[in-house]
Amino acid sequence: MTYWEIARLACYVLSAPALLYLALHNVRARLYSYAVFYGSLALLFSWYVLEISIGSTGVNTREYRVFGSPMVFAMTTALMLIVAGLWRAERRRHG
């Protein structure tokens, strides 16, 4: 494992619980598109931690990469819903 992989792993380990907290906070606030965005990002970062850990042992993770695609799709869809909502709110505010 290189130093860059270790640094990236540390960032993922620190970010995933914080993003999960944001997701749960947005569920309580009934902001579901934000919750899906933060939740899928937390899952994606958790998946990256697992993938880096598996990859550092020399195992080929190509077969396991299919798990990352649904998380990226959910995150992108939620982000587009957030942007659309912000755009609509901005148009309503300016007439």
C-alpha positions as a printed NumPy array, in Angstrom:
array([[  0.   ,   0.   ,   0.   ],
       [  1.394,   3.387,  -0.976],
       [  1.321,   6.474,   1.186],
       [ -1.348,   8.001,  -1.048],
       [ -3.577,   4.966,  -0.581],
       [ -3.106,   5.147,   3.171],
       [ -3.991,   8.857,   3.162],
       [ -7.04 ,   8.206,   0.989],
       [ -8.09 ,   5.345,   3.261],
       [ -7.817,   7.59 ,   6.312],
       [ -9.961,  10.246,   4.619],
       [-12.612,   7.675,   3.72 ],
       [-12.637,   6.28 ,   7.267],
       [-13.117,   9.771,   8.703],
       [-15.659,  10.934,   6.111],
       [-18.024,   7.941,   6.005],
       [-19.401,   8.288,   9.574],
       [-19.726,  12.069,   9.204],
       [-21.684,  11.632,   5.982],
       [-23.887,   9.013,   7.619],
       [-24.617,  11.469,  10.42 ],
       [-25.598,  14.105,   7.841],
       [-27.838,  11.581,   6.097],
       [-29.632,  10.685,   9.33 ],
       [-29.977,  14.348,  10.247],
       [-31.603,  15.068,   6.877],
       [-33.98 ,  12.114,   7.28 ],
       [-35.141,  13.601,  10.587],
       [-35.578,  16.968,   8.847],
       [-37.536,  15.216,   6.047],
       [-35.075,  16.371,   3.4  ],
       [-35.009,  13.009,   1.682],
       [-33.029,  13.927,  -1.431],
       [-30.232,  15.272,   0.761],
       [-30.461,  12.159,   2.928],
       [-30.137,   9.866,  -0.094],
       [-27.199,  11.898,  -1.369],
       [-25.275,  11.819,   1.912],
       [-26.236,   8.213,   2.613],
       [-25.105,   6.959,  -0.775],
       [-21.878,   8.938,  -0.455],
       [-21.291,   7.36 ,   2.97 ],
       [-21.914,   3.906,   1.486],
       [-19.609,   4.651,  -1.422],
       [-16.811,   5.738,   0.902],
       [-17.366,   2.661,   3.053],
       [-17.169,   0.542,  -0.083],
       [-13.89 ,   2.264,  -1.013],
       [-12.473,   1.392,   2.413],
       [-13.375,  -2.244,   1.83 ],
       [-12.046,  -2.203,  -1.732],
       [ -8.713,  -0.659,  -0.718],
       [ -8.399,  -3.169,   2.113],
       [ -9.117,  -6.094,  -0.207],
       [ -6.896,  -4.69 ,  -2.951],
       [ -3.95 ,  -4.244,  -0.614],
       [ -3.887,  -8.013,  -0.081],
       [ -3.42 ,  -8.556,  -3.813],
       [ -6.933,  -9.802,  -4.577],
       [ -8.426,  -8.57 ,  -7.845],
       [-11.52 ,  -6.502,  -7.032],
       [-12.792,  -6.183, -10.603],
       [-15.728,  -8.537,  -9.93 ],
       [-16.771,  -6.503,  -6.899],
       [-16.927,  -3.149,  -8.67 ],
       [-20.568,  -3.706,  -9.622],
       [-21.476,  -2.625,  -6.084],
       [-20.087,   0.871,  -6.628],
       [-22.243,   1.661,  -9.665],
       [-25.646,   1.662,  -7.893],
       [-24.23 ,   3.892,  -5.166],
       [-22.897,   6.378,  -7.724],
       [-26.246,   6.263,  -9.572],
       [-28.217,   6.972,  -6.375],
       [-25.86 ,   9.783,  -5.427],
       [-26.094,  11.397,  -8.868],
       [-29.885,  11.107,  -8.962],
       [-30.223,  12.655,  -5.507],
       [-27.805,  15.431,  -6.428],
       [-29.812,  16.231,  -9.562],
       [-33.004,  16.393,  -7.469],
       [-31.284,  18.745,  -5.027],
       [-30.058,  21.013,  -7.827],
       [-33.5  ,  21.009,  -9.474],
       [-35.12 ,  21.963,  -6.167],
       [-32.648,  24.768,  -5.595],
       [-33.157,  26.016,  -9.136],
       [-36.964,  26.037,  -8.702],
       [-36.668,  27.878,  -5.374],
       [-34.38 ,  30.461,  -6.951],
       [-36.82 ,  31.021,  -9.846],
       [-39.732,  31.439,  -7.426],
       [-37.77 ,  33.936,  -5.383],
       [-36.862,  36.11 ,  -8.381],
       [-40.252,  36.045,  -9.997]])
